[in-house]
Amino acid sequence: MLTSDNPFSTALALILSMDSALISIVALSLQVSLMAVMIASLIALPLGAALALWRFPGRNIVIVALNALMGLPPVVAGLCVYLLLSRAGPLGEWGLLFTPTAMVIAQVILVLPIIAALTRQQVEALHSEYAEQLNSLGLTRLRMIPTLLWDARFGLLTVILAGFGRASAEVGAVMIVGGNIDGVTRVMTTSIVLETSKGNLPMALGLGIILLVLVTMINAIAHIIGETSKRRLG
């Protein structure tokens, strides 16, 4: 471990020297968050589009519930997954608790409502705009889903990036279901909490800098995609 009187300079040295412990933590963080966002997107995109296109009894209740889940406290999501995967839980025999898989499940629960709710809004707006053209082509609502999702692809990319930002910055749920085990389930956010409590400020700062850069990049990419879509679509 590099030492210095200045924690910030030591943190930069850790980053520039590609410290193995730091890199492994960042790699696991990206692996868990990317997997969670990919799974959540595969479910949430068609779900949000279906809610936008179909009218059925209780639809408004589903929409309200989905919007409410966008603000689901991470510790509550983590607790639910913990109870599900614990030995006394219905999936306890699978032995998934305190593994990266459990962390992915928790992040999917947090990210899915965000992507689904925002997808519904975008697809509903597009459908109201192009309803006559789509109906004139004889498309069923089921066949409209891929068409509208593709047409809204730029906006949906920003939605997915927003979900990734939520997942990568999450700490409560992954701490509960992952256990913050060194080399197994220790990710950037949980490591920052641990290293700060231990007084290892250089490592905490190094991870914090990387996390801040990552979040900034996500927001920058989302902004660029949004501006590009505005120029292309007018």
C-alpha positions as CSV (number, residue, x, y, z in Angstrom):
1,M,0.0,0.0,0.0
2,L,1.4,3.4,-1.0
3,T,1.8,5.9,1.9
4,S,1.8,9.7,2.0
5,D,1.0,12.5,4.3
6,N,-1.7,13.7,1.8
7,P,-4.5,11.2,1.5
8,F,-5.6,12.8,-1.8
9,S,-2.2,12.4,-3.5
10,T,-2.0,8.9,-2.2
11,A,-5.4,8.1,-3.7
12,L,-4.3,9.5,-7.0
13,A,-1.2,7.4,-6.8
14,L,-3.3,4.3,-6.2
15,I,-5.4,5.0,-9.2
16,L,-2.4,5.8,-11.5
17,S,-0.5,2.7,-10.3
18,M,-3.5,0.5,-11.0
19,D,-3.5,-0.9,-7.5
20,S,-4.7,-4.5,-7.8
21,A,-7.1,-4.3,-4.8
22,L,-8.7,-1.1,-6.2
23,I,-9.0,-2.5,-9.7
24,S,-10.6,-5.7,-8.5
25,I,-13.2,-3.8,-6.5
26,V,-14.0,-1.5,-9.5
27,A,-14.2,-4.5,-11.9
28,L,-16.7,-6.4,-9.6
29,S,-18.8,-3.2,-9.2
30,L,-19.0,-2.8,-13.0
31,Q,-19.8,-6.5,-13.5
32,V,-22.6,-6.5,-11.0
33,S,-24.2,-3.2,-12.1
34,L,-24.0,-3.9,-15.8
35,M,-25.5,-7.4,-15.3
36,A,-28.3,-5.9,-13.2
37,V,-29.1,-3.2,-15.7
38,M,-29.1,-5.6,-18.6
39,I,-31.5,-8.0,-16.9
40,A,-33.7,-5.1,-15.7
41,S,-33.8,-3.6,-19.2
42,L,-34.8,-6.9,-20.9
43,I,-37.8,-7.0,-18.5
44,A,-38.6,-3.3,-18.1
45,L,-38.6,-2.1,-21.7
46,P,-41.3,-4.4,-23.0
47,L,-43.2,-4.1,-19.6
48,G,-43.2,-0.3,-19.9
49,A,-44.2,-0.4,-23.5
50,A,-47.1,-2.8,-22.7
51,L,-48.4,-0.6,-20.0
52,A,-48.3,2.3,-22.5
53,L,-50.3,0.5,-25.1
54,W,-52.9,-1.7,-23.3
55,R,-55.8,-0.5,-21.3
56,F,-57.1,-2.9,-18.6
57,P,-58.8,-2.8,-15.2
58,G,-56.4,-1.8,-12.5
59,R,-53.9,-0.2,-15.0
60,N,-53.7,3.1,-13.1
61,I,-53.0,1.2,-9.9
62,V,-50.1,-0.6,-11.6
63,I,-48.7,2.7,-12.9
64,V,-49.0,4.3,-9.5
65,A,-47.3,1.3,-7.9
66,L,-44.5,1.4,-10.5
67,N,-43.9,5.1,-10.0
68,A,-43.9,4.6,-6.2
69,L,-41.3,1.8,-6.6
70,M,-38.9,4.2,-8.4
71,G,-38.3,5.7,-4.9
72,L,-38.0,2.3,-3.2
73,P,-35.4,2.6,-0.3
74,P,-32.4,0.4,-1.1
75,V,-32.3,-1.0,2.4
76,V,-35.9,-2.2,2.0
77,A,-35.1,-3.9,-1.3
78,G,-32.0,-5.5,0.3
79,L,-34.1,-6.7,3.2
80,C,-36.7,-8.3,0.9
81,V,-34.0,-10.1,-1.1
82,Y,-32.2,-11.2,2.1
83,L,-35.4,-12.8,3.4
84,L,-36.0,-14.4,0.1
85,L,-32.5,-15.9,-0.1
86,S,-31.8,-16.6,3.6
87,R,-31.8,-20.2,4.8
88,A,-35.3,-19.8,6.1
89,G,-36.5,-18.2,2.9
90,P,-38.1,-19.9,-0.1
91,L,-34.9,-19.7,-2.2
92,G,-32.5,-20.4,0.7
93,E,-31.5,-23.8,-0.6
94,W,-30.0,-22.2,-3.7
95,G,-27.2,-20.7,-1.5
96,L,-27.2,-17.3,-3.3
97,L,-27.0,-15.1,-0.2
98,F,-23.7,-13.2,0.1
99,T,-22.8,-13.7,-3.5
100,P,-22.6,-11.4,-6.5
101,T,-25.8,-13.0,-7.8
102,A,-27.7,-11.8,-4.7
103,M,-26.4,-8.3,-5.4
104,V,-27.5,-8.4,-9.0
105,I,-31.0,-9.4,-7.9
106,A,-31.2,-6.5,-5.4
107,Q,-30.1,-4.0,-8.0
108,V,-32.5,-5.4,-10.6
109,I,-35.4,-4.8,-8.1
110,L,-34.2,-1.2,-7.7
111,V,-33.5,-0.4,-11.3
112,L,-36.4,-2.2,-13.0
113,P,-39.2,0.2,-11.8
114,I,-37.1,3.2,-13.0
115,I,-36.6,1.9,-16.5
116,A,-40.2,0.6,-16.8
117,A,-41.9,3.8,-15.6
118,L,-39.8,6.1,-17.8
119,T,-40.2,3.7,-20.8
120,R,-44.0,3.8,-20.4
121,Q,-44.0,7.6,-20.5
122,Q,-41.9,7.8,-23.6
123,V,-43.7,5.0,-25.5
124,E,-47.1,6.4,-24.5
125,A,-46.1,9.8,-25.9
126,L,-44.9,8.3,-29.1
127,H,-48.0,6.1,-29.5
128,S,-50.4,9.1,-29.1
129,E,-48.4,10.9,-31.8
130,Y,-48.2,8.0,-34.3
131,A,-51.4,6.1,-33.5
132,E,-53.1,6.8,-36.8
133,Q,-50.1,5.8,-38.9
134,L,-49.6,2.6,-36.9
135,N,-53.2,1.6,-37.1
136,S,-53.3,2.3,-40.8
137,L,-50.5,-0.2,-41.2
138,G,-52.7,-2.8,-39.5
139,L,-50.2,-3.4,-36.6
140,T,-51.5,-5.1,-33.5
141,R,-50.5,-3.6,-30.2
142,L,-48.0,-6.5,-29.7
143,R,-46.3,-5.7,-33.0
144,M,-46.3,-2.0,-32.1
145,I,-44.0,-2.6,-29.1
146,P,-40.7,-3.2,-31.0
147,T,-41.5,-0.4,-33.5
148,L,-42.1,2.2,-30.8
149,L,-39.2,1.0,-28.7
150,W,-36.9,1.4,-31.7
151,D,-38.3,4.8,-32.4
152,A,-37.7,5.9,-28.8
153,R,-34.2,4.3,-28.7
154,F,-32.3,7.5,-28.0
155,G,-34.5,8.5,-25.1
156,L,-34.5,4.9,-23.8
157,L,-30.7,4.9,-23.8
158,T,-30.7,7.8,-21.4
159,V,-33.2,5.9,-19.3
160,I,-31.0,2.8,-19.2
161,L,-28.0,5.0,-18.3
162,A,-30.0,6.5,-15.5
163,G,-30.7,3.0,-14.2
164,F,-27.0,2.2,-14.4
165,G,-26.2,5.3,-12.4
166,R,-28.7,4.2,-9.7
167,A,-27.2,0.7,-9.6
168,S,-23.5,1.8,-9.6
169,A,-24.0,4.3,-6.7
170,E,-26.2,2.0,-4.6
171,V,-24.8,0.8,-1.2
172,G,-27.6,-0.2,1.2
173,A,-29.1,-3.2,-0.6
174,V,-25.7,-4.7,-1.8
175,M,-24.3,-4.3,1.7
176,I,-27.2,-6.4,3.2
177,V,-27.3,-9.2,0.6
178,G,-23.6,-9.2,-0.3
179,G,-22.1,-8.9,3.1
180,N,-19.1,-6.8,1.8
181,I,-16.9,-9.9,1.7
182,D,-13.3,-9.1,0.6
183,G,-12.6,-10.4,-2.9
184,V,-16.1,-11.8,-3.2
185,T,-18.8,-9.1,-2.9
186,R,-16.9,-6.0,-2.0
187,V,-17.9,-3.2,-4.5
188,M,-17.0,0.5,-4.7
189,T,-19.8,1.9,-2.5
190,T,-19.5,-0.7,0.3
191,S,-15.7,-0.4,0.2
192,I,-15.8,3.3,0.6
193,V,-18.0,2.9,3.7
194,L,-15.6,0.2,5.1
195,E,-12.3,2.0,4.3
196,T,-13.6,5.3,5.8
197,S,-14.6,3.5,9.0
198,K,-11.1,2.0,9.2
199,G,-9.4,5.3,8.6
200,N,-8.0,4.2,5.3
201,L,-8.8,7.4,3.5
202,P,-6.5,7.0,0.5
203,M,-8.4,3.9,-0.6
204,A,-11.7,5.4,0.2
205,L,-10.8,8.6,-1.8
206,G,-9.5,6.6,-4.7
207,L,-12.7,4.6,-5.0
208,G,-14.7,7.8,-4.5
209,I,-12.8,9.5,-7.3
210,I,-13.4,6.6,-9.7
211,L,-17.1,6.5,-8.7
212,L,-17.5,10.2,-9.2
213,V,-15.8,10.0,-12.7
214,L,-18.0,7.1,-13.6
215,V,-21.2,8.9,-12.6
216,T,-20.0,12.1,-14.5
217,M,-19.3,10.0,-17.6
218,I,-22.8,8.4,-17.4
219,N,-24.5,11.8,-17.2
220,A,-22.3,13.2,-20.0
221,I,-23.2,10.4,-22.3
222,A,-26.9,10.7,-21.4
223,H,-26.7,14.4,-22.2
224,I,-24.9,13.8,-25.5
225,I,-27.5,11.2,-26.5
226,G,-30.3,13.5,-25.6
227,E,-28.9,16.4,-27.6
228,T,-28.2,14.1,-30.6
229,S,-31.8,12.8,-30.6
230,K,-33.2,16.3,-30.5
231,R,-31.1,17.3,-33.5
232,R,-32.0,14.2,-35.4
233,L,-35.7,14.2,-34.6
234,G,-36.1,17.9,-34.5
